Amino acid sequence: LCLALVFMGVGYALLSTSLNITGTNTVAGKWDIFIESITPTSIGGEAVSRSVTLSDNKLSANFVVDLYGNDDYVEYTVVVKNNGNIPAKLSNIQTNVENPSDFITFSHNATLDKALEPNSTDSFNVRIAVNNTNGEELVDSLGIKYTLSLTYLQNVQSSSE
């Protein structure tokens, strides 16, 4: 009877054993995307690039130009850097113009949803130009202020996954 009780106790102990595994994990991400540089790369006619200033978050820039004639334009190269370790993509480009004129066009060739991998850069062009195709009388456009704002989000479809 004693042996039966011992075997039943050992059998119960073997069948009711559970394994508990505990642990912790820390994931550290660094989000650091910013406009690294803005350089006037081409100026046409009598145009003047007066200033380019970055916002505090370094993802917006103000361009101020003076345009005088039909052939005037200023083109800038904008370089954006991902200095973090999280892949990103350009999700939105917002523009705003102070002192607008029907004769002035603002354009860029930035691509939405373009991936920006960690420790890499991307560049695009911004152009502020006179658009007077009808040959109308052009009034000097001074102090035209163009604001470009970029929004980046985490790229969950990155090749670095």
N, C-alpha and C positions, 0 to 999 in steps of 0.2 A: 504494500500500500504506500509506503514511504517512497519507494522508487518510482511508482506511478505518479505521485505528486511532484517529485523532482523533475521527471521527464515532461510533465504537463507545464510546469513553470518555465523550463528551458524552452520548450516549443512556443509557448505564449510570448516569451521575451524575443525570440527570433522573428516571429511573425509580426510583432508590433513595433519593431525598430524603425525609426524614421531618421532621415538624413536632412539636416538643416545646413544650408550654405548661405552665408551672408557676406556682403561686401559693398563697397562704395566705389563710385567712378566719378571723376571730374572731367568735364569737357570744357576746354577753354578756347574761345574764339576771339579773334581780333578783327574788328570792323574798322577799316581805316581807308576810306576812298576819298580822294580830293583832286581838285584841279591843280596839277603840278606846274603848268606854265601856260601862258597865253602870249603869243608872239605875233606882231604884225608881219606877215610874210609877203604881202604884195599891196602896193598903193598905186592907184591910177589917177592921172590928171593932177589937179591941185588939192586933192583930198588931204586932210590932216587927221591923224589919230591923236586925239588930245589926251585920253587917259583910258586905262583899263584897271579896274579895281575888283578884287575878290571880296566876297562876303565873309563873315566870321566862320561859317561852316565850310568854306572853301569849295562849295558846290554850286555857287552862283557867281556871276560876273557881270559887271556893268561896263559897257563900251560907250565912250563918248567920242564922236567924230564931227568934223566940219566938212561939208561938201559944197563945192562952188559951181561946178559945171557938169555937162552931160556925160563926160567920160570919167567922172570921179567915183572912186570906190576904195574901200579898205578891206583887205582880207586877212583874217587871223587864223593861226593854227592853235587849237586848244588841245592840250595833252592832259589826260586824266589818268591817275595812278591808283592801283589797288595795292596799298602797302600792308594790307592785312593778310589773314590766312583763310578768309571765307570767299568763295567765288561769288561774283555779283553779276547783275545785268542791268542795263539802262532801261528803266521802266517808264519814265516820263521826261519830256522836255517842255518846259514852260517858258514862254517869251513875253516880254512886255516892252512897250515903246513909250517914252515920254517925248513930247514935241513932235508928234508924227507928221508926216507929209505924204501926200499922194505920189510924190516923185521919188520917194526913197523906198527901197526894198531891203528886207532883211532875210537872209537865208542861212542855212547850215546843212551839212551833210552827215550829221550824227544819225546813227541807226538804232532805233528802238529794239529792245530785247537782245542786243549784242552782248555776248559774254565778256566779262573782264575777270580773268583768272587771278589768283593771288600772286603778288609780286610781279605784276605785268602792267603795261600801259596801253592806252588806246588814244588815238588822235582823230580829230575831225576839223573841218574848216567852218568858219563863220564869215559871212560876207555882208557888208553894208554898202549899198551902191545907189547911184542915181538911176532911176528908171523913167526916162522921159522919151518914150518912143514916138510921141506925136509931135515932138519939136516945139512944144509950148514954151512960153517964157518961163524960165526957171528962176526962182528966187533962191538966193543963198540959203542953205540949210545949216545953221550953226547950232552947236550943242545938242545934236541928236543923241539921245541916250537910249541905248538898247540893253535890256537885261535878259540874260539867259540863265535859267535854273535847271539843274539836272537832278533827277531822283533815281537812285540805285536801290535795288532790292537784292536779297540773297538769291543766287541762281541755284535752284535745287536740281536742275538738269545738267549740272556741270560734269565735264569729263574727268574731274579729279575725285569723283566719289569712289 
